[in-house]
């Protein structure tokens, strides 16, 4: 199937979700996890608003992806959480951060716990949103009124908010070092609560996720490149939510390749997408989207923790039953993979044979798509015929 990733995912998102959003009238009394959503269409005027569930009490799990995999939440449970979140939206200027409505959104984003809220809508909320970039949410409608009970702010987020001389980049890095969850940092960043006081503005949710991932990845890369390389070939694996991941670490300086496959998710297709960088971070936006940066951040985070440098080849496959849930799916799966005890090998060929052998997709598809992967096999004089059928070799030679 010759199709771009964006087009493939658009087809996938309208074809795979069978759950229904929570039914809501024009008034809603409930709890925000806390959660907000900032759209990107029409930027710098965007639709912004809270995400509120009709349930009361502690709903933090609804919008804390860091809890889902360790908590053994199923894909169905996660979708259930998310489709119970109702989005209120109002058209605002991204620079209008001192308006009462935006101040309310900032109160929610900085909260240390769920926020009891009441909302009135201009019409009955309908539909749902599903994306590879952000987590799903349920019905949405234009919001007329919003009221929230007073909340206690997260002290670390509040400190960054109060420091109007601290650059947003430095705030993100400091909060990560202080072990503030990624999802909390991202929401606060999106709500315009970081950076120079005069330059603060709302950041669309989709953009803010990649911005935080890439900011942390760049910072971690600058630390990791100072360390000595690992001394063997290593494979870390993890599977959840209809995904399998294999992270192959190489005893080389930094190089990184992300290759993802979607196998029979829509029908009989086998679709593979890949992107890479060598020695230094990419300067242009990745062709495979935000998942490239989420995975990269997660691996660099683990290498920095180990105080080691390595090259990284990541294989990911999504199989039948997979539903796009946002790039958290990549970040948290890879984080969990890096927490496992890696298996060691004497060569890249052996490491790749092991990693690909645990995948559904035939190895030649990964070899055909991964440029760094092919290069590593050649360097070790592995026979490409071990992985690539004769009918695919001709195309590989023509590419060179």
C-alpha positions as CSV (number, residue, x, y, z in Angstrom):
1,X,0.0,0.0,0.0
2,X,1.6,3.2,-1.2
3,X,0.1,5.8,1.2
4,X,1.4,8.6,3.4
5,X,1.2,8.3,7.2
6,X,-1.2,11.3,7.6
7,X,-3.6,9.9,5.0
8,X,-3.4,6.4,6.5
9,X,-4.2,7.6,10.0
10,X,-7.1,9.8,8.8
11,X,-8.6,6.7,7.3
12,X,-7.8,4.7,10.4
13,X,-9.4,7.2,12.8
14,X,-12.8,7.2,11.1
15,X,-12.8,3.4,10.7
16,X,-11.9,1.9,14.0
17,X,-13.8,3.5,16.9
18,X,-17.0,1.9,17.8
19,X,-17.6,3.3,21.3
20,X,-20.0,6.1,21.9
21,X,-19.4,9.4,23.6
22,X,-21.2,10.2,26.9
23,X,-24.7,11.7,26.3
24,X,-24.9,15.3,27.6
25,X,-27.4,18.1,27.6
26,X,-26.7,21.8,27.4
27,X,-25.6,21.9,31.1
28,X,-22.9,19.9,32.8
29,X,-22.0,19.6,36.4
30,X,-18.9,17.4,37.1
31,X,-15.2,17.2,37.5
32,X,-12.2,18.2,35.3
33,X,-9.3,15.6,35.8
34,X,-7.8,18.5,35.5
35,X,-7.7,18.9,31.7
36,X,-7.9,21.5,29.0
37,X,-7.7,21.4,25.2
38,X,-6.4,24.1,22.9
39,X,-7.2,23.6,19.2
40,X,-4.9,24.7,16.3
41,X,-7.3,25.5,13.5
42,X,-7.4,29.2,12.7
43,X,-4.3,30.0,14.8
44,X,-3.6,32.6,16.3
45,X,-7.4,32.6,17.0
46,X,-8.2,29.1,18.4
47,X,-10.9,27.2,20.2
48,X,-9.9,26.6,23.8
49,X,-11.7,25.2,26.7
50,X,-11.9,22.6,29.5
51,X,-12.5,18.9,29.4
52,X,-15.1,17.9,32.0
53,X,-16.6,14.6,32.9
54,X,-20.1,14.3,34.3
55,X,-18.6,12.3,37.2
56,X,-17.6,13.9,40.5
57,X,-14.6,13.4,42.7
58,X,-11.2,12.1,41.7
59,X,-11.0,11.8,37.9
60,X,-7.2,12.3,37.6
61,X,-6.8,9.0,35.8
62,X,-8.9,10.3,32.9
63,X,-6.1,12.5,31.7
64,X,-2.9,11.1,33.2
65,X,-1.4,8.7,30.6
66,X,1.4,7.9,32.9
67,X,-1.0,5.9,35.1
68,X,-2.6,3.8,32.3
69,X,0.0,1.2,31.4
70,X,1.4,0.7,34.9
71,X,-2.2,0.4,36.0
72,X,-2.9,-2.3,33.4
73,X,-5.7,-0.3,31.9
74,X,-7.1,-1.8,28.7
75,X,-7.6,0.1,25.5
76,X,-11.3,-0.1,26.1
77,X,-11.0,1.4,29.6
78,X,-8.8,4.2,28.3
79,X,-11.2,5.0,25.5
80,X,-14.0,4.9,28.0
81,X,-12.2,7.5,30.2
82,X,-11.6,9.7,27.3
83,X,-15.0,9.6,25.6
84,X,-16.5,10.6,29.0
85,X,-14.6,13.9,28.7
86,X,-16.8,16.7,27.3
87,X,-15.0,19.6,25.6
88,X,-16.2,23.1,26.0
89,X,-14.8,25.5,23.5
90,X,-14.6,29.2,23.0
91,X,-12.8,31.2,20.3
92,X,-9.9,33.2,21.9
93,X,-6.8,34.9,20.8
94,X,-3.7,32.9,21.9
95,X,-2.2,36.1,23.3
96,X,-5.3,37.0,25.4
97,X,-4.1,35.1,28.5
98,X,-5.4,37.7,31.0
99,X,-9.1,37.2,30.1
100,X,-11.3,35.6,32.8
101,X,-11.9,32.6,30.6
102,X,-8.3,31.9,29.9
103,X,-7.4,32.5,33.6
104,X,-9.9,29.8,34.4
105,X,-8.2,27.4,32.0
106,X,-4.9,28.2,33.6
107,X,-6.4,27.5,37.1
108,X,-7.5,24.1,35.8
109,X,-4.1,23.3,34.1
110,X,-2.1,24.2,37.3
111,X,-4.4,22.3,39.7
112,X,-2.9,19.6,41.9
113,X,-6.2,17.6,41.8
114,X,-9.5,17.2,40.0
115,X,-11.5,20.5,39.7
116,X,-15.2,20.5,40.4
117,X,-16.8,22.5,37.5
118,X,-20.0,23.6,36.0
119,X,-20.5,24.5,32.3
120,X,-23.3,25.7,30.2
121,X,-23.2,25.2,26.4
122,X,-24.8,27.1,23.6
123,X,-25.9,23.7,22.0
124,X,-25.9,20.0,23.0
125,X,-22.3,18.7,22.8
126,X,-21.9,16.1,20.0
127,X,-19.2,13.9,18.3
128,X,-15.8,12.9,19.5
129,X,-12.2,13.5,18.6
130,X,-9.6,10.8,17.8
131,X,-6.0,11.4,16.8
132,X,-2.6,9.9,16.6
133,X,-1.2,13.1,18.2
134,X,-3.5,13.7,21.2
135,X,-5.6,11.5,23.4
136,X,-9.3,11.1,22.4
137,X,-12.1,13.1,24.0
138,X,-15.9,13.0,23.8
139,X,-18.5,15.4,22.6
140,X,-17.8,19.1,22.2
141,X,-19.8,22.3,22.0
142,X,-19.4,26.1,22.3
143,X,-19.3,27.0,26.0
144,X,-21.4,29.8,27.3
145,X,-20.5,29.8,31.0
146,X,-17.8,28.1,33.1
147,X,-17.4,28.1,36.9
148,X,-14.8,26.2,38.9
149,X,-14.4,25.7,42.6
150,X,-11.2,27.1,44.1
151,X,-8.3,24.6,43.7
152,X,-4.8,24.1,45.1
153,X,-2.1,24.5,42.5
154,X,0.8,22.1,42.0
155,X,3.6,23.9,43.9
156,X,6.2,23.1,41.2
157,X,4.0,24.3,38.4
158,X,3.1,27.4,40.5
159,X,6.7,28.3,41.0
160,X,7.3,28.2,37.2
161,X,4.2,30.3,36.7
162,X,5.4,32.9,39.2
163,X,8.8,33.2,37.6
164,X,8.1,35.5,34.6
165,X,11.9,35.7,33.8
166,X,12.3,31.9,33.4
167,X,12.3,30.8,29.7
168,X,9.6,28.3,28.8
169,X,12.3,25.9,27.7
170,X,14.1,26.1,31.0
171,X,10.8,25.7,32.9
172,X,10.0,22.5,31.0
173,X,13.5,21.1,31.7
174,X,13.4,22.0,35.4
175,X,9.9,20.5,35.9
176,X,11.0,17.3,34.3
177,X,14.1,17.1,36.5
178,X,11.7,17.6,39.5
179,X,9.7,14.6,38.3
180,X,6.6,16.4,37.4
181,X,4.6,14.1,35.1
182,X,5.0,14.9,31.4
183,X,1.2,15.3,31.0
184,X,1.1,18.0,33.7
185,X,4.0,19.9,32.2
186,X,2.4,19.7,28.7
187,X,-1.0,21.0,29.9
188,X,0.6,23.9,31.9
189,X,2.8,24.7,28.8
190,X,-0.3,24.7,26.6
191,X,-2.1,27.0,28.9
192,X,0.5,29.7,28.6
193,X,1.8,29.6,32.1
194,X,5.5,29.4,31.3
195,X,8.0,31.7,29.8
196,X,8.7,35.5,29.8
197,X,5.6,37.2,31.2
198,X,5.2,39.5,28.2
199,X,5.5,36.7,25.7
200,X,3.3,34.1,27.2
201,X,0.5,32.7,25.0
202,X,-1.7,29.7,24.6
203,X,-0.2,26.8,22.6
204,X,-2.4,24.3,20.7
205,X,-2.4,21.0,22.5
206,X,-1.1,19.1,19.6
207,X,1.8,21.5,19.2
208,X,2.5,21.6,22.9
209,X,2.9,17.8,23.1
210,X,5.6,17.8,20.5
211,X,7.2,21.0,21.8
212,X,7.7,19.5,25.3
213,X,8.9,16.1,23.9
214,X,11.4,17.8,21.6
215,X,12.6,20.3,24.2
216,X,13.3,17.5,26.7
217,X,14.8,15.3,23.9
218,X,17.2,18.1,22.9
219,X,18.2,18.7,26.5
220,X,18.7,15.0,27.2
221,X,20.7,14.6,24.0
222,X,23.1,17.3,25.1
223,X,23.7,15.3,28.3
224,X,23.9,11.9,26.7
225,X,26.4,12.8,24.1
226,X,29.0,13.5,26.8
227,X,28.8,9.9,28.1
228,X,30.7,6.8,27.0
229,X,28.9,4.3,24.7
230,X,27.5,1.1,25.9
231,X,29.7,-1.9,25.3
232,X,27.3,-4.4,23.7
233,X,24.2,-4.7,21.5
234,X,21.0,-4.7,23.6
235,X,17.3,-5.2,23.0
236,X,14.5,-3.9,25.2
237,X,10.9,-5.0,24.5
238,X,7.4,-4.2,25.6
239,X,3.9,-4.8,24.4
240,X,0.6,-3.2,25.3
241,X,-2.5,-1.7,23.7
242,X,-2.2,-3.7,20.5
243,X,1.4,-2.5,20.0
244,X,4.8,-4.3,20.2
245,X,8.0,-2.4,20.6
246,X,11.6,-3.4,20.3
247,X,14.4,-0.9,21.2
248,X,17.8,-2.0,19.8
249,X,20.7,-0.2,21.4
250,X,24.0,-0.1,19.6
251,X,27.5,0.5,21.0
252,X,28.0,3.6,18.8
253,X,27.6,7.3,19.1
254,X,24.1,8.8,18.9
255,X,22.1,7.8,15.9
256,X,18.3,7.2,15.9
257,X,15.8,5.5,13.7
258,X,12.1,5.1,14.3
259,X,10.3,2.5,12.1
260,X,6.6,1.8,12.7
261,X,4.4,-0.7,11.0
262,X,0.6,-1.0,10.9
263,X,-0.4,-4.6,10.2
264,X,-4.0,-5.6,9.2
265,X,-5.5,-2.8,11.2
266,X,-7.9,-1.7,8.5
267,X,-7.9,-4.9,6.3
268,X,-5.0,-6.8,4.8
269,X,-2.5,-3.9,4.7
270,X,1.1,-3.9,5.8
271,X,2.1,-0.2,6.0
272,X,5.5,0.9,7.2
273,X,6.8,4.4,8.0
274,X,10.3,5.4,9.0
275,X,12.6,8.4,9.8
276,X,16.0,8.9,11.3
277,X,18.8,11.2,12.4
278,X,22.6,10.7,12.7
279,X,24.9,12.4,15.2
280,X,22.7,15.4,15.9
281,X,18.9,16.1,16.2
282,X,16.8,16.7,13.1
283,X,16.3,20.3,12.2
284,X,13.1,19.7,10.1
285,X,9.9,18.3,11.4
286,X,9.8,14.5,11.2
287,X,7.8,13.0,8.3
288,X,6.3,10.5,10.8
289,X,4.9,13.1,13.1
290,X,5.0,13.6,16.9
291,X,5.6,9.9,17.7
292,X,9.2,10.4,16.5
293,X,9.9,12.9,19.3
294,X,8.0,11.0,22.0
295,X,10.0,7.8,21.4
296,X,13.3,9.8,21.2
297,X,12.6,11.5,24.4
298,X,11.8,8.3,26.2
299,X,14.9,6.5,25.0
300,X,17.2,9.5,25.8
301,X,15.6,9.8,29.2
302,X,16.6,6.2,30.0
303,X,20.1,6.6,28.6
304,X,20.6,9.8,30.7
305,X,19.5,7.8,33.7
306,X,22.0,5.1,32.9
307,X,24.7,7.8,32.1
308,X,25.5,6.0,28.8
309,X,25.4,6.9,25.1
310,X,24.1,4.6,22.4
311,X,22.7,4.4,18.9
312,X,19.0,3.5,18.8
313,X,16.9,1.5,16.3
314,X,13.3,1.3,17.3
315,X,10.8,-1.1,15.8
316,X,7.1,-0.7,16.5
317,X,4.1,-2.5,15.1
318,X,0.4,-1.9,15.6
319,X,-1.8,-4.9,15.0
320,X,-5.5,-5.7,14.5
321,X,-7.6,-3.9,17.2
322,X,-5.3,-0.9,17.4
323,X,-6.9,2.5,17.8
324,X,-5.0,5.8,17.7
325,X,-4.9,7.1,21.3
326,X,-2.2,9.8,20.9
327,X,1.6,9.8,21.1
328,X,1.4,9.0,24.8
329,X,1.0,5.5,23.5
330,X,4.6,5.6,22.1
331,X,6.2,7.6,24.9
332,X,4.8,5.4,27.7
333,X,5.3,2.1,25.9
334,X,9.0,2.9,25.1
335,X,9.5,4.2,28.7
336,X,8.3,0.8,30.0
337,X,10.4,-1.0,27.4
338,X,13.5,0.8,28.7
339,X,12.7,-0.2,32.3
340,X,13.0,-3.9,31.4
341,X,16.2,-5.8,31.6
342,X,17.7,-5.7,28.1
343,X,18.9,-8.8,26.3
344,X,22.5,-8.6,25.2
345,X,23.9,-9.9,21.9
346,X,27.3,-10.1,20.2
347,X,26.3,-8.4,16.9
348,X,23.7,-6.2,15.4
349,X,22.6,-9.0,13.1
350,X,21.8,-11.2,16.1
351,X,20.1,-8.4,18.0
352,X,17.9,-7.5,15.0
353,X,17.1,-11.2,14.2
354,X,15.9,-11.6,17.8
355,X,13.9,-8.3,17.9
356,X,12.3,-8.9,14.5
357,X,11.6,-12.5,15.3
358,X,9.2,-11.5,18.0
359,X,7.3,-9.3,15.6
360,X,4.3,-10.2,13.4
361,X,5.8,-8.3,10.4
362,X,8.3,-10.1,8.3
363,X,11.9,-8.8,8.9
364,X,12.4,-7.7,5.3
365,X,9.8,-5.0,5.6
366,X,11.8,-3.4,8.5
367,X,15.0,-3.8,6.5
368,X,13.5,-2.3,3.4
369,X,12.2,0.8,5.3
370,X,15.1,1.4,7.7
371,X,18.1,3.1,6.2
372,X,20.2,3.1,9.4
373,X,19.1,-0.5,10.0
374,X,20.4,-1.6,6.5
375,X,23.6,0.3,7.1
376,X,24.3,-1.5,10.4
377,X,23.7,-4.8,8.7
378,X,26.1,-3.9,5.9
379,X,28.8,-2.7,8.3
380,X,28.8,-6.1,10.0
381,X,28.8,-7.8,6.6
382,X,25.5,-9.5,7.3
383,X,24.0,-11.0,4.2
384,X,21.0,-8.9,3.3
385,X,19.5,-12.1,1.7
386,X,19.0,-13.2,5.3
387,X,16.3,-10.6,5.6
388,X,15.3,-9.4,2.1
389,X,13.7,-11.6,-0.6
390,X,15.2,-11.3,-4.1
391,X,12.2,-9.3,-5.5
392,X,13.0,-6.5,-3.0
393,X,16.8,-6.3,-3.5
394,X,16.5,-4.7,-6.9
395,X,14.7,-1.7,-5.4
396,X,17.3,-1.4,-2.6
397,X,20.1,-1.2,-5.2
398,X,18.3,1.4,-7.3
399,X,17.9,3.6,-4.2
400,X,21.6,3.8,-3.8
